[in-house]
Amino acid sequence: QLQFVESGGSLVQFGGSLRLSCAASGFSLDGYTIGWFRQAPGEERERVSCINRDGETTYADFVKGRFTISRDNAKNTVFLRMNNLELEDTAVYYCAARRTAFCSAAVMVASAVDTWGQGTQVTVSA
C-alpha cells in the first residue's frame, strides 16, 4: 500500500522557520514527482512546490525565495524547508506523488495526484 507519513508541522511565530518531512512507504519515490500542496480553511488546495526524480524544482510565486524543496532518495523522503514564514502560510500542508518525470504547475495539479499524505498543520502566529 502506497503511503506517506508527514511530520514537522507546528505553531511558529511570524518570520520563523519550519522543516516538513514526507516519508514514503510501500513504494519507491524513484520515478515519481513529489509535490507539496497546502489548503487553508475555506480555500482551495494549492500547489506550493514540486521536485522530480532528477531534482528539478518549481515553486509557486508566493513562496519563491522562502521555501526550499529537496529529496533524499536513499531515505525515500522529501522535505520542505520554510523560512520567513508569513501569516498567510497558515494551512494544512500535504505531500503528493504523481508518476511523471515532469515538475511544473501544469503537470502537478491536485486532480492528477496519485497518492496524498494525510497532511500536517502549520500555524503562523503574529
N, C-alpha and C positions, 0 to 999 in steps of 0.2 A: 504494500500500500504506500502510495506516494504521500509524504507528509513533510511539512515544515514546522519547526519549533522556533518561535521568535522570542527574543528577550531584549532587555535593555531599556524598555520604556519606563518613564518615571516623571515625577514632578520636578521641574527645573526652573530657575529664575531666568527672566529676560536676559539675553546675552550669554547664557550658559551653553554648555555642550553636552551631548549625549552620543553614545555609540550603540546602534541597534545591531543585533545579530539575527541571522536566519539560517538555521542548521537543517539540512535536508536529510531525510531518512527514507529508505525504501527505494531510492533511485540515486543515480549519479547526476550531479549538476552538469557534467560534461555534455555538451550538445544542446543545452538549454540557455536561453537568455533569461536572466533573472531581473525582475523589476521590483521597485518599492513604490507602492501607492499609498495614499492617505485619504481619510474621509473624516471630515468634521461634522458635527451634529447639524442635520438639516441640509447638508451639502452632498453633491455627488462625489463618488470616488474619483480621485485624480492621480495621474501618474506623476511621480516625483523624479525618478531616475531609473536607468537600467544599465546592465552590463552584459555583453555577450561572452561567448566562450573564449574569445581572443582578447578579452579585456577592454574592448572598445566601450565607451560610455557615452550616455547623453543625460542631460538634466533639463528639468523644467526651468523656465526663466526665473521663477520666484525663489529658486534655491541655488542658482549658479553662484559659485564663489563661496558658498557657505557649507554645502553638503558635499561629501565625497563617498562614492560607492566603490566597493572593492570586493574581490572574491578570493577565497583560498580553496582551490580545487582539492587539495590534499585533505583538507578538513571538511570538504563538502559544505562550506559555509560562505554566506555573503554578508557583508557588513554595510552599514550606512553611518558614516560619521557626520554628525550635525553640529556645526559651530554657529555662534552668533544667533542663537535661537530667538525668534520673534513670537509675539502673542499669537499671530496668525498661523504659526506652525502647530498649534494645538490641534490634535486629531488622533484617530487610531491609525497606526501605520501597519500596512500589510506587505509581506513579500509575496511574490508571484513568479511562476515559471511558465514559459512558453517554449515549446520545442521549435526553435528557429535560430538561424545564425545571425539574425539582424537585431539591432537595438535602435529603435527610432520611435518617435511619437506616433507615427503611422502604423507601426508594427505592434508595438507593445501597448495595446489598448485593453481595457478591462474586459471587454466582451470576448477577447480572443485568448485570455489566460487559460492554461490547462490546469494549474494547481495553485491554490491560495493557502497562505498561512492563516492562523487564527486571529492575528492582529495583536498589537501591543500599544498601550495608551501612552501618548506623550502629551504632557500638560505644561505649558509655559506660563509662569505667573509674573505679574508686574513687580 
